Amino acid sequence: MIRLIWGAIVMGIVLGISIGFAINGWDVEGIMAGLLSILILVGISSFFYGKYRKSLQESHS
């Protein structure tokens, strides 16, 4: 499941930058906004995954 999520994130980064570059040329602001949103998404998903793992460990103890 996690591999699928990370694969989708990486593909989203590559496609977003490639399409943005092909349409608008070198758009640094767009690339930075995209990377910032992806960073926020990764942070939120990592936080909830950590909570999920912790709850699994507590339920098995």
N, C-alpha and C positions, 0 to 999 in steps of 0.2 A: 504494500500500500504506500509506504513512504517512498519507495523507489519510483513508483508511478507519479507521485506528487512532485518529487524533485525533477523527474524527467520532463513533466509538463512545465515546470517553472523555467528550466533551462531552454526548452524549445520556445517558450514565450519570449524569453529574453532575446534569443537569436532572431526569431521572426520579427519581433517588434523593432529591433535595431535595424535589421535588413530592410524591412518595408519602409520604415521612416527614412532611412538613408536613400533608398531608391526613389521615393516620392519627393522629398524636400531637400535632398542634398545633406550636407553635414549640419544637422540641427542639434547642437549641444544641449540646449534647454530641454528639448523633447526626450533626448536620451537620458539626461539626468533625472527628469521627472519619472520616467519609466523605471529606471533603476532604483529610485527612492521608493516607489510604490511596491516594487518587488521585494526590497529589503524589509519594508514594513510587513508585507504578507508573510515572509519567511520568519520574521520575529514573532508574529502572532501565532503562526502554526507551530513553531518550536516551543513556545510557551505552553500551548494546550497539549502538545505531545508529551512534554515533560510531566504535566499534571496527570495525563492518562497513564504513563508508565509508573508514576508514583502510586496511583490508585491500584494498578495491577499488582505491584509489589506488596502493598498493604493487604490486599485481599488474599494473597497466597501465603501470607505469614500467619 
